[in-house]
Amino acid sequence: MANERNERIAVYPGTFDPLTNGHVDIIQRGAGLFDRIVVAILVNPDKSPLFTIEERAEMAREVFADEPRVEVDLFEGLLVEYARQRGAHAIVRGLRAVSDFEFEMQMALMNRRLSPDIETVLMMPAESYTYLSSRLAKEVFSLGGSIHGLVPDLVEQRLTERLREHNDA
């Protein structure tokens, strides 16, 4: 699916388990920088996600239903190959803290080596989400803490349902 209309397309990859408001912030601002941003949910058999990949895609599609510049897709394999197939010019990555920088720099340099025509754009989330990660949101929620305002309302609702299912089992 090459980029036939010469659109500026970016791919924002991740597991999004679950989608947080930090992700939402980066996606919305990325949609302002590019003609289209593809939220690319990684199929990663090595991880044990709380939500299936289909559930994560469905939630993301619902959250961005009114955003014509945001597309949600699934991918596996090499990110730069997927980005090339989508006709992307850029890979967007979130950078929350200095601790993220070394890993993201290594990934960006490797991606550049593999595909010099695809740039990596590092974006910081809004200050209020710089400490937020999917792992932390799940942990706080599982221990009974409030994550209201840290994840989209739809995601909070699905987390509540998942916890209820788990407790009923």
C-alpha positions, 0 to 999 in steps of 0.5 A: 500500500504505497503512498500514491497521493504524496501524503506525508504519512507517519507510523506510530508503533506500539503495543498500546496495552492499554492506550493511555492519554499520553499516547492520545496526546502524541497521536493527536499532535502527530495528526497535526504534523502529518497528513495521516498517522497510522497507529500501528499496533504490534503483534508481539507473541513474547508479551502477555498483554491484558487485551488481545490485539483485536481489542486494542485495535477496536479501542483505538479505532473507537477513541479516534473515530472522529479523527480522519487523519488517524488510522489504526492497523496491526503489524508484525515484523520489522517496523521499517518494512511495515512503514515502507509498505504503508508509504510512510515518511516518518516513524513517531516515537514518544519520549517521556523521560531522559531514561527513554532517550538511549533506547529510542536513539538506538532504535532510530539509528538502526531504523535509519541504517535499514531505511535511510528514507524514513525519519524518526520523529521523537515527540514528548507528551504533554507535561501531565503525562510524562510519567505515564506508561501503559504498564504503570496505568495497569499496575495502579488500576489493578491495585485499586487506584484511580486512573481517571484522566490518565486513559480515555474513558472507553479504556477505563471502562474496558479495564473495569470490565476486564477486572470484573471478569477476572474477579468473577472467574 
